[in-house]
Amino acid sequence: MASGLLLEAGLAIAVLAVAGTLAYRLGQSVIPAYIVVGLVVGPNAPTVGGVSFAVLQRHEFVDLLAELGVVLLLFFIGVEFSIDQLLANRDRLAVIGGIDLVVNAGVGVAIGLAFGFTPVEVAFVTGIVYISSSAVVTKSLIDLGWVADPEAEVVLGTLVVEDLAIAVYLAVLSALVLGGGGGAALSAVAIALGFIAVLVVLARVGTPVVQRILSVGSDELFVLTTLGAVALVGGLAVQLGVSEAVAAFFVGTAVSATDAVHRVETLLSPARDLFAAIFFLAIGFQTDLGSLSGTALTLLAVAVALTGVSKLVSGYWSGLRYGLSERRARRVGIALVARGEFSLVLAALALEVGTGALADVIPAFAVGYVLAMSVLGTVLMKAAPRLEKYLEADSTAPEGPADGA
């Protein structure tokens, strides 16, 4: 059994290496390549001429490593931030978070109502289309070098606000649809907010403690200590109904005030990239294109078209409100297009409920939507410089002669 899993792990890493190499040689982002290869060789792979391409299966170790990928990506982003910076900009973050919520959740509600879904089904569709993918967006920011640019502050601030909002949303929705009722929902929200408050306090005043914990001479022990702390806090967050991504982000902000930042970036970057690649492979594993038909397929087409535009609009608007130039404001919108891990969590919750559209339509829609928006978002980010040159050239082009001249 163990030897079979080792073989599958080797195959998974090998196909990721091949897909990534091809993407780099073609000058493309590796993220769509990782997702597509998971779709092509994973458990839902196509069958051609009676031969299935499914050489890899989805095992628990894939889900575990994928979750570690999300945690490490957000931890690294937190390392680039300061909790004092976040608190100093809380008013502006509230504004851009509000714009993002109203525009994108509003579109989600409209789509759900247009398809005649029940209120609970509308709530699921809204959550799926509202939140951008912290993992996909963060990986793209790092790969493209945008993380040091002014627009990154708006993008990451929006992601933090989204994750905080989703922590409350998921606690309430889970309690309601799984039979917990209003009291259970309120209790879950209180616990989640209390845990987040503890993390904020740790990030704000716990620097001396974090510094002592990370002051180990051995690189091996440093890696084990850091990975252990991040995974432990992320796992505890999940148990308390909080996004592990948000927890990892705040752990990163606590580390950002220490002198261990360079060591973290040097020693943990390879682990981050490996686990992140497996996360994107797992998205491909979960996508079954054969289940996309009828209402699910129509819903997917409508949602991709409308919510792709809604993120561009809300991001651009947020960027302008934050004081960015038009070019950098456009980049904010482009960066936020990708959806990912949270939408898959909602798909799993819908299957657990298992009635009506929650069983027949929404899960299939969610995985197809994540695939489409992940690819679309990363492609748009990669193409952003060319799009900007086109827009700038168009705006400076001389006007033609007036009518009748």
C-alpha positions, 0 to 999 in steps of 0.5 A: 500500500505504501509503495503504491502511494509512493509511486503515485506521489512520484508520478504527481511530482513528475507530471507537475514538473513536466507541465511547469517546464512546458509553461515556462518555455511557452512564457505562460503562468505555471498555475493553469498548467498545474490545474489542467494536468490534474484534470487530464491525468487525475481521477476524472480524466477523459477516456479516448478510444476506450483508454482512460488517461487517469493515472493518478487518484485523489488520496488524503495525502494530496488534500493534506499537502494542498492545504499546506500549500494554501497555508504557506502561500498566505503565511509568506504574504503575511511576512511581507506585511505589517499588522501596524500597516493593516491597522493604520489603513483599516478605514480604507480597507473597510471601503475597498472590502465593502465595494468588493462585497456589494458588487460581487455578492450582489451579482451572485444574488442576482444570478441565484435568483435568476435561476430560481434557486431557493434562499439557501441555494442563492447563499451558496452561489453567492459565496462561490462567486464572491471570494477571490482565491487567496492561493491563486492570487498570491502565487501569481503576485509572487511569480509576476513580481507584483507583490512589491508594487502599490497595487499589491496592497489593495489586492492583499487588503481585499483578500484579508477582508474577504477571508474575514467576511467568509469566516463569519459567513461559513460559520453561519451557513454551516450551522444553519444548513447542517441543523445547528440553528441560530444559537449555534451560528452565533456561538460559532461566529463568536468563537471565530472572531475571538480566535481572529482577535487573539491572532491580531494581538499576537501579531501586534505585541507578540514579536519578542515571543515569536523572535525567541521561538525562531532563534534557533541556530540549526536550519533544520530546526528552524524549518521544523519550528516554523512549519510546525507553528504555521500548520498548528495555528492553521489547523486550530483555525479550521477546527474553530471555523476560521479560514486557515488562510487568514490564520496563516496570514496573521502568523506571517505578520507576526514573523514580519517584525522579527529578524527571521524574515530573510531566513524564512524566505530562503529556507521555506520558499521551496516547500511553499512552491511544492505544496502550492503546486500540489494545491493547483493539481488538486483543483484539477483532480476535483474537476469533473467536466462530465458532470457539467451539463444542463443547468450547471453548464448554463449557470457556469457560462453566465457566472464566468461572464458576469462575475469576471466583469464584476471583479474587474469593475470592483477592483478598478473602483477600489484601486481608484478609491485607494489613490492608485493610478488608472493602470494600477487600479486595472491591475487590482481588478485583474488580480482578483478575478481568480476564484479557488479554494473557498468555492471548493469548500462550499461545493463540499458543504453543498454535497453534504447537505445533498438536496435539490440543486445543492446536490445536482447543480451547485457542486458541479458548477463550483468545480467548473467555475474554479477551473475556469476562473483560476485559468482566466485570472492567471492568464489575465495577470500574465497578459496584463502588460500587453493589455496595458500597452494596447489600452495606452496606445488606444488612448493616445491615438490621434482622433480622426477627422470630424464628420464631414471634414 
